[in-house]
Amino acid sequence: MGTDTLGTAAADEAAERRREQRGWYFYDWACSVYSTSVLTVFLGPYLTEIAKTAADADGYVHPLGIPVSAGSFFAYAVSVSVILSVFVMPLAGAAADRTGRKKPLLAVAAYLGAAATAGMFFLDGDRYLLGGFLLIVANSSLAVSTVLYNSYLPQIAPPEERDAVSSRGWAFGYAAGALVLVANLVLFLAHDSFGVSEATAVRICLASAGLWWGAFTLVPLKRLRDRRTPPSEAGAPARGGWGQLVETVRDMRRHPHTLAFLLAYLVYNDGVQTVISQASVYGSEELGLEQSTLIVAVLLVQVLAVAGALAMGRLARTYGAKRTILGSLVAWTVTIGAGYFLPAGAPAWFFVLAAGIGLVLGGSQALSRSLFSHLVPRGKEAEYFSAYEMSDRGMSWLGPMIFGLTYQLTGSYRDAILSLVAFFVLGFALLARVPVRRAVEDAGNPVPDRI
């Protein structure tokens, strides 16, 4: 009788866990559309054009009285949003840890970002300052919500399920991005048939991403549940987000190889994130490509990122995750270097570049996360992955800053894109020096046959 009761309780617990997991997938489905449609495709070229409309005779706009090249405004706005995220993410994470109430904080971050994205419908004329403000709010909100979203993973999936659950979340995000981009492409190409101008079609695409984000966030908010903080932890002195981050970094100093990997990841991931956010600006401004070409290229990236992640996963089983990531960084270097030589007005070559990016994008991100998981001391998964998320979302400001500065100093987006090669070269050098087997041992974890 007792065994039956235990079996029933275990089955009920598993069913509830599956329900939460399915709800968790849907936040990736909800917010990935912003990253794909807004940040990667539409907003960069569109906001750059608005800034150029507002520019003076020398091509400069003057936010807060600071002279900024109109062509660099979008890149600078991305950098500001990421720097702001560095301050906000630890505060949100510390509040969630102290109270155990992640869901209300996730709701605030998600709907603030969704509202800012929906507000991009009102970007027209010379409202570049409004565009920059909405971008900063939306990007920062996405970063905060992602920290809270990822922190649910250890709670809704036991260790043996986490790889599969995390991978399904990635798949949901890629699928949503591709689906909405197809709809965007139809509207953009056939805007005359719908009775709207090209600019209005872009504004609708931007705003629809915000509506999508807000609507599908209802699913995880309905299915995820908060775990109350134990009384002993709830009564602990409140520590600010930065205080918690400092404590985590101090603890990492006892695991220097883990910290060394995080530094390498910080560098090469900065390059990855900058390519994602600035590629459409390079395609439209330097190569003179149509918006429809950029959309198709991003669709190609979305599809091939899934295939690339699966292929690199197989390579990792044979050669180990570290060697496979190093190989992907070589591929990133060659691909971005080749982008410097792309002829203007040649969509076919831009598609080749997009294919190269897609094949290494998903795999380098997925394997970096899985490799880091082996380097985390047992019992500190959430704390260390918060620092990892800071590296992923919160520290990727230098790349856009260097991209924008290079363009402002040289007037060439080709020079700006070439400057990003340094991130992959330096990241390769730093990662190559990390003794991952020793790092896994030092973290107290079993060393896989291939790592």
N, C-alpha and C positions, 0 to 999 in steps of 0.2 A: 504493500500500500504506500509506504513511504517512498519506495523507488519510483512508483508511478507518479507520485506527486512531484518528485524532483525532476523526472523526465518531462512532465507537463510544464513545470516552471522554466526548464531549460529551453523547451520549444517556444514558449511564449517570449522568453528573452531574445531568442534568435530572431523570431518574427518581428519584434519591436526594433531590433538592431537593423534588420533589412529595410524596414520602413524608414528609419532615420537615414540610412545610407542612400536610399532612393531620393529622399528629400534633399540630402546634401549635394548629390550630383547636380540638382537643378540650380544651385547658385552659380556653378560654372556655366551652365546653359544660359543663365540670366545675364551675367556680367561680361562674359567673353565677347559679346556683340559690341560692347563699347571699345574694347581693345582692338578688335578687328575693323569694324566699320568706321568708327570715329577716329581713334588715334592713328591707326595704320593707313587708312585710305583717304577719308574725306577731309578731315579737319585741317591737316597740314597745308595742302595746296590752297584750300578755301580761305583759311585765316591769313595765309601769306598774301593772297590777292587783296583781301580787305585791308591789310596793313599797307600794301603798296598804294591803294586808293587814298589812304590817309596820310601818306608820306609827303615830305616837303620836296623841293626841287632837287635836293641831293640824295633822295631815296631813304631818308631817315624819318622814323617816328620818334616821339618823345614821351614815353610813359614815365610819369613822376619827374619829368624834366630831364630824363636820361636819354642821350642820343643813341638810338638803336637802329641798325640797318633793318629795313622792312623784311628783307629776306631771312634775317636771323631771329625775328620776333617769336616765331613758333618754337624754335629750338630753345630759346631762352625761357619761354613760358613753361615748357616741359621741365627744364632744370629747376625752376622755382618751385613747381609742384612737387618734385621729388624731394627737394630740400625741406619743404614744409612737412612732407610725410615723415621724414626722419624725426621731427619733433613730436608729431601727433601719434605715430604708431606705438611707441613705448608707453605713452600715457594710456591709450586705449587698452593695450595688452595688460598693463598693470591693473587697471580698473576691472577688467574681465576676470583676472586671476583672483583678485581680492574678494570680489562679490559673487563670482560664479555665474553672473548674469550676462552671458555672452549675447544672447538673442536680442535683447533690447538695443545693445550697442551695435550689433550687426544691422539691425533695422534702421537705426539712425544713419549709419555710414552709407548703407545701400541706397536709401531714399534721398539722402542729400546728393549723392552722386547722380542718381537717376534724374532728379529734378534739375540739376545743373546741365545735364546732357539734353534733356527735353527743352530747356531754355535756349539751347543753341539754334532753335528755329528762328529766333529773333535776331540772328546775326546777319546784318545786311549793311549796305552803304559803307561807311568808314568806322564801324563799331569794333575796331580791333581791341580796344581795352576791355569791352564786354566779353569778347571772345577769349582773351587771355585770362580774365577772371574766372569764367565758367570752366575753362580747361584746367586751371589750377585747382578749383573746388572738386571737379569730377575726378581728376587723377588722384588727388590726395584721398578722397573718399574711397576710391577703388582700392588703394593701398591698404587703408585701415580695415576695410571689410574683408580683404583677402587674408590678413593676419588672423582675424577672428574666425573666418571660414576654415582656414587650415588647422586652427587649434582644435576644431571638433574631431579631426581625424583619429587621434589616439583614443577618443572617448567612444566613437561609434564603430571602431573596427579593431579587433584583437590583432596582435603582431602578424599572425599568419594570413590575415585578410588585407592588410594595409596596402600592399603593392597593387593588388587587383582593384581595390576600392579607389585608390588614388588614380590609377590608370583610367578607370571608367570616368572619373571626373574630368580628366584631360580630354577624353574622347567626346564627352558631352559638350565641352567648350568648343572644340574644333568643329563639331557638327553644327552647333548653333551659329558659329561665325560664318561657315560656308552657306548655310541655309539663308540667313539674312542678307548676305552679300549677293546671292542670286536675285533676291527680290529687289535689292538696291540697284543692281545692274539693269534689271527690266525697267524700273522707274527712270533711271538716269538716261538710258538709251532712247526710251520712248516717251520722254517728258512732253514732247509736243502733242502726242496722242492723248496724254492725260490732261492737257490744257494748262501746263505749268512751264515756267522758264527753267533753264538749266540750273540757275542759282537756287530757285525755289525747290527744285528736285533734291539738290544737295542738302538744303536746310531740312527738308522732310526726312531724308535719310539719317541725318544727325539726330533729329528729335525722336524718330522712331526707335533708335537704339536706347534712348532714355526710357521710353514707354515700355519697351521689351524688358529692360533691366528691372523696372519697378514691378511689372506684372508678374514675372516669373519668380521674383524674390518672395512672393507670397507662399510658394510651395515649401522652401526650406524653413521659413518662419512658422509654418503650420506644423511641420513634421519634426524639426529638431527640438530637443528639450534641454533645458539648463540643468546642470548638476550643481547643487548647492555646495559652497565651500565648507569644508569641515570646520567646526567651531574653533579648533586650535589654530587653524590658518586664518580664519576670519578675524580672530582677535589679535593677529600679528600687527605690528606697527605698519601703517600705510607707507609704502615707498613709491616715489614717483617713477614714471616710466624710465627716465634716464638713469635713476638709481638702480633699477632692476637690470638695465642693460649693462651698466658698469659692473655690477656683481657677476653677471653672466660672463662678461669678458675676463674678469679676474679669475673665475673658475676655469675658463678655457686656457689660461696661462699654465695650468697644471697639465694640460693636454696640448702642447705646442704644435704637434703635427695636425691636430684637428683645426687649430687656429690658422695654421699655414694653408691648409686646404681652403678654408673660408676666405682667406685673403686672395688666393688665386681665383676662386669663383667670383669674388667681388669684382676683380679686374676684367676677366673675360666676359662675365655676364653683363657688365656695363656696356661693352661693345655690342653684345647681342641685342640688348634693349634699345640701344641707339639706332641700330640698323632697322629694327622693327618700326620705331617711331619716325625715322627720317627718310626711309626709302621712297615713300610716295612723293616727298618734296623733291628729292633728287630726280625722280622720274619725270615729274611735271615741269620743274624749273630748269634743270640742266639738259635733260634729254628731249624735252618738248613733247612728251607723250600725253595722249588724251586720257581723261578720267576713266573712260571705259576700259582702256588698256591696263590701267593701274588696278582696277577692280578684278579683272580676269587674272592678273599676275598674283594678287593676294589670294584669290580662290585657289590658284595652283599651289601656292605655299601651304594653304590650309590642308589640302588633300595630301600633298607629298610629305607634310610633317608627320602625319599618322604613319605612312609607309616607312619613312625614315626612322621613326622611333622604334618600330617593330624590327626593322633590319639591323639597327645599331644594337638593339637588345640581343639579337642573335650573335652579333659580333662580340658583344661583351661576354657571352657565355663561353666563347672560344679564346678570346685574347685578354679578357678582364676589362672592368669598367674604366680603369685609369687609362690604359692604352687606347681604348676606343674613344674616350673623351679627347685625349691628345690628338688622335687622328682627326677628330671632328674640328679641332682648333686649326689644324693645318688646312683642312677643307675651307673653313671660314676665312682664313687668311688669303688663300688662293682666290676664293669667290669674290671677296670684297676688293682685292687688288685688281681682279679682272674688271670689276665694275667701273674702275677709273677709266678704262679704255673703251667703254661701250660707245658706239656711234649714236649721235642724236637722231631722233626720228626713226629708230629701227626697233619696233616692238618685239620682233622675234628674238633679238639678243637680250632684251630685258626679260623675256620669258625664260630664257636659259639661265639668267642670273637668279630669277625667282625660284626656278627648279633647284638650283644649287643651294639656296638658302633653305628651302623647304626640307630638303633631304637631311640637312644637319641640324635644323632648328629643334624639332621635337626630340630627337635622340640626345642631343647635348643637354637639354633641360632635364629630361627624364633620368638620364644616367647620373647627372650631377646630384640630383636629389637622392637617388638610391645609394650612391657612393657615400654621401654625407651621413646617411642613416647608419652605416656601419661604424662611423667615427664618433658617434654620440654615446657618452656613458649611460649605462642603463639607469633608468629612473629620472633622467634629465632630458627626455625627448622633447617635451613641449618648450622648455626653457631654451634649449639649443636651437630648435627649429624656429623660434622667434627671432633669434639672431640671424639665422639663415634667411628668413623672410626679409629682415632689414637689408641684407645684402642684395636680395633679389629685387625688392621694390624700392627700398629706402635709400640705397647708396648710388643708384644709377643716374646720377646728376652730372658727373664729370664728362661723360661721352657727349650728351647734347650740348653742354657748355663748350667743349672743344670744337664740336661740329659747327656751332654758331659762330664762335670766335674765328675759326679758320676761314669761314665764308666772309665774315666781316673784314678780315685782314687781306684776303686774296681776291674776293669777289668771284670765287669759283667753287661751285658745289663739287666738282671733281676733286679738288684739293681737300675739301671737307670730308668727303667719303673716304679718301685715301688715309686721312688722319686716324681713322678708326682701326686700321690694320694694327697699330701699335698695341691696342688692347688685347688682341688675340695673340700677338707675339709675346708680350709680357706675361699674359695669363698662361701660355704654354710653358714658358720658362719657370714660372713659379710652381705650377702643378707638377712639372717633371721632377722637381726637387723634393716633393712630398713622399716620404716612404710609407705608402698606404698600409702595407702589412703591419709594420710596427705601430702605426697609428691605430689600427683596429685592436691590436693587442693591448696598447696602452689604455684604450677606452674600456678594456675588460670584456670585449666581445669575441665570439669565435671567429676565426679567420676563414673566409670562404676559400674553396680551392682556386677560384679565379677571382681576382680583385684588381 
